[in-house]
Amino acid sequence: MPSVRRPAPAPSVQPEFKVMSVTPALALGWIETAQNAPRRPIKNHIVASLTDAINRDEWVMTGDSIKHNIQGIMFDGFHRCTAIVRAKKTVKSLVVFNLPEEAIDATDGGTRRTNGDRFTIHGEKYANEISAACRVDLGFDEDGDWHQAFGEHTTYYRLREHLEQHPEIRDIIAAWHAPARRLRYPIGVLVAFWRRMAEIDEEDADAFWSGVCNGVDLGVDDPRELLRERVLTQNTRRYSAKIPVRILIGLTGKTWNMWRDGRQVKGKNFGFKNVEAVTPLR
């Protein structure tokens, strides 16, 4: 039987790993080359967070790579490259070329590490609570207005820096973590408000949150009781019905001012209407 000549197998192309200085021009070129390739939608808040990190010189080469397939098309790294372009700065990054087509299906399959996880690794007792408190706190600007997008997606290094500047955050969480949890009031919002209220009157700050969280000796028309009732009623429903953080911040500031002014409020007049994002505290 005559032998059959089989074609020689095509030589396999091995992935190529490089540590590169990724310039804005290089990042833009990779983005443009891949503009017609399938990819995840760009999330602007992630790009904003990465851009802020680059501008603050907080970019760290972690080993996560910008990935290209065997055709030279980038399929992972769009958020990082977009941030590099926006920041107009060059950063070091691991870049991988010549990955097989099926690599895209296995990318990002692991569990994402949160900032709470990072605080845990560094030995913080209330790691998730610290992460939340610093995020909310950073969302307040110098005028007392709150910007959710800024605080919500900042980097671990920014959160860590904020904690180092305000170590009292740990003590506030330790004191109010259990009462806030019973009420289902977000500890991050409580910490941010307690710090600002204590600057006005620390005893009043403690009395206000003791009333809101514990509900002891509150009259039916006490603004703290009405806020407490609103939080308990709304946050015990299905998840999608919880009070949005921005509205909760407005309600809390409104309640503090009413209580400090000695006003008694009818429940029917206390709610979500005409609540500004942040009411200047008095």
C-alpha positions in Angstrom: 0.0 0.0 0.0 1.6 3.3 -1.1 2.4 5.6 1.7 0.4 8.8 2.0 2.3 12.0 2.6 0.8 14.1 5.2 1.3 17.9 5.3 3.7 19.0 7.9 2.0 20.7 10.8 2.1 24.4 10.8 4.6 25.8 13.2 2.9 26.9 16.4 3.3 30.5 17.3 4.2 31.0 21.0 2.9 33.9 23.0 5.3 36.8 23.4 5.5 38.7 26.7 6.9 42.2 26.9 7.2 44.9 29.5 6.6 48.0 27.5 6.3 51.7 27.9 2.8 52.3 26.6 2.5 55.8 25.2 -0.8 57.5 24.5 0.0 57.2 20.7 0.7 53.5 21.0 -2.5 52.9 23.1 -4.6 54.9 20.6 -3.2 52.8 17.8 -4.1 49.6 19.5 -7.6 50.9 20.1 -8.1 52.0 16.5 -6.8 48.7 15.1 -9.3 46.8 17.2 -12.3 49.1 16.7 -14.2 46.6 14.6 -13.4 43.6 16.7 -15.9 42.2 19.2 -15.3 43.5 22.7 -17.1 44.5 25.9 -18.6 48.0 26.1 -16.4 50.6 27.6 -17.5 51.6 31.2 -16.7 55.3 31.6 -16.5 55.1 35.4 -13.7 52.5 35.1 -11.8 54.7 32.6 -12.3 57.7 34.9 -10.8 55.7 37.9 -7.8 54.5 35.9 -7.2 58.0 34.4 -7.3 59.5 37.9 -4.8 56.9 39.1 -2.4 57.6 36.2 -2.6 61.4 36.8 -1.9 60.9 40.5 1.1 58.6 39.7 -0.7 55.7 41.3 -0.4 53.4 38.3 1.3 50.1 39.3 2.3 47.3 37.0 0.6 44.4 38.6 1.2 41.6 36.0 -2.2 42.1 34.4 -1.5 42.3 30.7 -2.8 44.1 27.7 -3.5 41.2 25.4 -3.3 40.8 21.6 -4.4 37.8 19.5 -2.3 36.1 16.8 -3.5 38.7 14.2 -2.1 41.5 16.3 -5.6 42.7 17.4 -6.0 43.8 21.0 -8.8 42.0 22.8 -8.1 42.9 26.5 -6.9 46.3 27.8 -9.4 48.8 26.3 -10.1 50.5 29.6 -6.4 50.8 30.4 -5.5 52.1 26.9 -8.4 54.6 26.9 -7.2 55.9 30.3 -3.6 56.2 29.0 -4.9 58.3 26.0 -7.0 60.5 28.2 -4.3 61.0 30.8 -1.8 61.8 28.0 0.9 60.0 30.0 3.1 57.0 29.3 3.0 54.0 31.7 4.7 50.7 32.0 2.6 47.6 31.4 3.0 43.9 30.6 1.8 43.3 27.0 1.2 39.9 25.5 1.2 39.2 21.8 0.3 36.1 19.7 -2.4 34.7 22.0 -4.8 32.1 20.4 -8.3 33.2 19.4 -9.8 31.1 22.2 -8.0 33.1 24.8 -10.7 35.8 24.7 -13.2 33.4 26.1 -11.1 32.5 29.1 -10.1 36.1 29.9 -11.5 37.7 33.1 -12.9 34.4 34.3 -11.7 34.8 37.9 -13.2 36.7 40.8 -12.4 40.4 40.8 -10.5 41.7 43.8 -12.4 44.5 45.5 -10.9 47.4 47.5 -12.4 45.7 50.6 -10.3 42.6 49.8 -7.2 44.9 49.6 -7.9 46.4 53.0 -8.4 42.8 54.4 -5.0 41.8 53.0 -3.5 44.7 54.8 -5.0 43.7 58.1 -8.0 46.0 58.5 -10.7 44.6 60.8 -13.7 46.4 59.1 -12.2 46.2 55.6 -15.4 46.5 53.5 -16.8 49.1 55.8 -13.6 51.2 55.6 -13.7 50.9 51.8 -17.3 52.1 51.7 -16.7 54.9 54.2 -13.7 56.3 52.3 -15.5 56.1 49.0 -18.5 58.1 50.3 -16.3 60.5 52.2 -14.2 61.2 49.1 -17.4 61.9 47.1 -18.0 65.1 49.1 -16.3 68.2 47.7 -15.1 71.2 49.7 -18.5 72.9 49.3 -20.3 69.9 50.8 -21.8 68.7 47.5 -21.6 65.0 46.8 -20.5 63.4 43.6 -21.2 59.7 43.4 -19.1 58.9 40.3 -16.0 60.4 41.9 -16.1 58.6 45.2 -17.5 55.3 44.0 -14.8 54.3 41.6 -11.6 55.7 43.0 -8.5 53.6 43.5 -7.3 51.6 46.5 -4.3 54.0 46.9 -6.6 57.0 47.1 -8.8 55.3 49.7 -5.7 54.3 51.7 -4.4 57.8 51.6 -7.7 59.1 52.8 -7.7 56.7 55.7 -4.2 57.7 56.7 -5.3 61.3 56.7 -8.5 60.5 58.7 -7.7 57.6 61.0 -10.7 58.4 63.1 -12.8 56.6 60.4 -11.8 53.3 62.1 -13.1 54.5 65.5 -16.3 55.8 64.0 -16.9 52.5 62.2 -16.1 50.5 65.4 -18.6 52.6 67.4 -21.5 52.6 64.9 -21.1 49.5 62.8 -23.6 47.4 64.8 -26.3 50.0 65.2 -26.1 51.0 61.5 -26.3 47.3 60.5 -29.5 46.8 62.6 -31.1 49.7 60.9 -29.7 48.7 57.5 -28.3 52.2 57.1 -25.1 52.3 55.0 -22.1 52.7 57.3 -20.2 54.6 54.7 -22.9 57.4 54.6 -23.1 57.4 58.4 -19.3 57.8 58.8 -19.2 60.7 56.2 -22.0 62.5 58.0 -20.8 61.9 61.5 -17.4 63.4 60.7 -19.1 66.5 59.3 -21.7 66.7 62.1 -19.1 66.4 64.8 -17.3 69.4 63.3 -20.4 71.4 64.2 -21.2 69.7 67.6 -19.8 66.3 68.5 -22.4 65.7 71.3 -25.2 66.5 68.9 -23.7 64.1 66.3 -23.8 61.3 68.8 -27.3 62.2 70.0 -28.6 62.4 66.4 -27.2 59.0 65.3 -28.2 57.3 68.6 -31.8 58.4 67.9 -31.7 57.4 64.3 -30.1 54.0 64.8 -31.6 53.0 68.2 -35.0 54.8 68.1 -35.0 55.3 71.9 -37.3 58.0 73.4 -38.3 59.5 70.0 -41.6 61.2 69.5 -43.7 60.3 66.5 -43.0 63.7 64.9 -39.3 63.7 65.7 -37.4 64.0 62.4 -35.0 61.3 63.5 -37.9 58.9 64.0 -39.3 59.7 60.5 -35.9 59.1 58.9 -35.5 55.9 60.8 -39.0 54.7 59.7 -38.3 55.6 56.1 -35.0 53.7 56.1 -36.5 50.6 57.8 -39.5 50.5 55.6 -37.7 51.1 52.3 -34.6 49.0 52.9 -36.4 45.9 54.1 -38.2 45.6 50.7 -36.7 43.9 47.7 -33.2 45.0 46.8 -34.3 47.2 43.8 -36.4 49.3 46.0 -33.7 50.5 48.4 -33.2 54.2 48.9 -30.6 55.5 46.4 -27.5 56.7 48.2 -27.8 60.2 46.7 -31.4 60.5 48.0 -30.5 59.1 51.4 -27.7 61.7 51.7 -30.3 64.4 51.0 -32.8 63.0 53.5 -30.1 62.7 56.2 -28.9 66.3 55.8 -32.5 67.5 55.8 -33.3 65.5 59.0 -30.2 66.8 60.8 -31.1 70.4 60.1 -34.7 69.9 61.1 -33.7 68.3 64.4 -31.1 70.9 65.2 -33.7 73.6 64.5 -36.1 71.9 66.9 -38.7 71.3 64.3 -41.4 68.7 64.6 -42.4 67.2 61.3 -45.6 65.4 60.2 -44.8 62.1 58.5 -46.8 62.9 55.4 -44.6 65.9 54.7 -41.4 64.0 55.0 -40.2 62.1 52.0 -38.4 62.1 48.8 -39.9 65.2 47.2 -37.8 68.2 46.8 -34.8 66.6 48.5 -31.6 68.1 47.2 -28.5 65.8 46.9 -26.8 67.6 49.8 -28.3 70.1 52.2 -25.7 72.3 53.9 -25.5 71.2 57.5 -26.3 73.7 60.2 
